[in-house]
């Protein structure tokens, strides 16, 4: 999963690096769309968490037939939900991007890019739900391999569709979105072919299964989606603050957002692969194994992220020049990297605790932790940094301090919760 996540997020970073070669204005326009793209991803990840958690619990309890029905219901509901969300975001694009601070020229660039980008986001969500089904059954090799394959397809198509080939001038900024559409479309075709040979889906008894499991699914999915939707909301508030610092700062912030997801590849891989394992332990009542898994995962996250963050911060002058299209954007990105990248060790702890909470029957607690991370720690520190210090330096320092405080809070909550797991989990699941 780590290899798959690296390839998937790596192509998104390279995608932005290609767009940066078009100029600061197209890169800034793409950066304005990131919060809404994260909104779609938040919904799909929240539903994916519920899919993996409920199916893995059913398998852990020996309910294979129920797991098949849950798989079918989840794929159908997820496909429809993301499609409706994409339509709403298309219809409301003008007021949303205007509220985010995009000027008339940026909105004109966004308009040509946004339609294919929404199609790509919908296809990516459907593929992601299929990956969740594989992970719930303990198969991470196929999702990881598919992430690598779709990333390579996108990487090959990006320069052709953006810049053109031969006498064809290319599509410019929309070409980046169309490359992703073709990449995820090929992934969806291969996913359907793989699912045909497996007995993981059932189409009988779905109505009855929905009556039995709908509340449980909502009890996990709704808090998980709220948890995942809060980062896009925070990103919208953050970019509205960043837009006051100018177009170069917005472009640098967009690149830093892409770099953040790539640098968190191990954390994201753990949040995808660990919950099904934890869910099976939850279904079997094996809390000793839960303790061992969480201790190991936290150690891996802290050590890896500190090593990677410090290394990239030291290499920031060269990395920033390679990614940015202009010296102004490069300088701003370098400052952001030095302050933010080392703090992702603490951010990774928080993300891991939230993911584990959804798998172990504490969805409300996970949701509240996500809210605290963003609206108690991250955004206030971001605002204070910009207000007290000003410029990109205050922006980066505020983000770094917010991540650190969130990680400390998450660790303290995890220790308290695991000291009495059965009582906490039972009460919360009944409440859900």
ABEGO torsion letter per residue (X at the ends): XAAAAAAAAAAAAAAAAAAAAAEAAAAAAAAAAAAAAAAAAAAAAAAAAAAAAAAAAAAAAGBAAAAAAAAAAAAAAAAAAAAAAAAAAAAAAAAAAAAAGBBAAAAAAAAAAAAAAAAAAAAAAAAAAAAAAAAAAGBAAAAAAAAAAAAAAAAAAAAAAAAEBEABAEAEAAAAAAAAAAAAAAAAAAAAAAAAABBABBABGAAAAAAAAAAAAAAAAAAAAAAAAAAAAAAAAAAAAAAAAEAAAAAAAAAAAAAAAAAAAAAAAAAAAAAAAAAAAAAAGBAAAAAAAAAAAAAAAAAAAAAAAAAAAAAAAAAAAAABABAAAAAAAAAAAAAAAAAAAAAAAAAAAAAAAAAAGBAAAAAAAAAAAAAAAAAAAAAAAAAAAEEAAAAAAAAAAAAAAAAAAAAAAAAAAAABAAAAAAAAAAAX
